[in-house]
Amino acid sequence: MPSQRTAPKKLKEPTAPKLPTTLATTTGDLADDGVYLSTAFGAVDLVGSEAEDTEFERCSFSGTRLSATALQRATLNDVVFRSCDLANVRLANCRIFTTAIDGSRLTGAAFSDCGLQDVLFESCRADLAGFRFSTLRRVVFRDCNLEAATFQNADLRGARFEGCRLSGAQFSGADMTGTRITDCDLRGIGGVQSLRGVTVTAADAPGLLSSLTAELGITIED
């Protein structure tokens, strides 16, 4: 009898943020211990803001300038970022749930010791971004530029990278059991030994060759 192939399992998307129909608008600065509920941040300038123990729930950021903003121990739940400038933001010990970041700039952003769950990064420029010591659960990076991004010592179990530029990204010490990589540029990535347990498509596998041979000291001759 001819062998039967099972259809590939459809991957579950991160839970999408749920926002109320009407949001209150604000132009105020971020404050320590601030609580922002059902709030819309438009094209306001919050560059260089600093705040601790801030909470954002059911909020949207659209065209907001947040570059070089520093948040410590912030909590984000049901939050949407659209076309925002998040370059060089510094998030430390933050918890981010059911959040979507779309078409935004995250060059040099630092997520340090953060917990992310049900988060979608889509069409973002996140080169040189860092996710050191962070835990990513049901997190998807889709069509993102992640060149030279750092995932050192991150927990990436269950994370997905789809159609991303990952050349030069660093994965040393990361736990990548169950991570899935599809249609990505993997040339020159570091920490390839941490990719144990990763699933890659056949089309992606050749991009790992140069990194594997370099890290293992293998010489390929013509």
C-alpha positions, 0 to 999 in steps of 0.5 A: 500500500502507498505510504500516507503523509500526514498534513503538517500540523497548523501552528497556533498563533499567539493570543491576540490583544483585546482592546475596547472599542473606545479608548481614552487618549492621553498626551501625558508622560509616563510616571512611576507606579502609573496605571494606564487602562484602556488608553490610546497613545498617539503620535506623542513624544515620549523619547527618553522617558523613565518609569518603574512599576508601570502597568499598561492594560488594553492600551494602544500605541500608534506612531508613538516615539518611545526611543531610549525609553527605560521601563523597569518592572513594567507589566503590559497586557493586551497592548498593541504597538503600530508604527512606533519608534522603539529604538534603544528602549530598555526594558528590564524585569518586565512582563509582556502578555498578549501584545502585538508589535507591528511595523515598528522600529526596535533597533538596539532595543534591550529586553533584559530578564523579561517574560514574554507570552503570546507576543507577535513581532511582525514586520519590525526592524529589530537589528541589534536588539537584545533578549538576554536572559528573557523567557519567550512563550508562544512568541512569534517573530514574523518578517522581521529584521533581526540581524545581529540580535542577541538571544544569549541565555534566553528561554526560547522554547516554543518561540517561532521565527518566520521569514526573518533575517537572522544573519549574525544573531547570537544564540549562545546559552539559549534553550531552543527546544521546540523552537521553529525556524522557517524561511529565515536567513541564518548565515553567520549566526553564533551559538549554533550548538544551542540549536539542539531541539530546533526544527528548521525547514529544508530550505533553511538548513544550508544557511547553517552550514557555514556557522556549523563548520566554523564553530566546530573547526571543520574545513571544507575543501573543493 
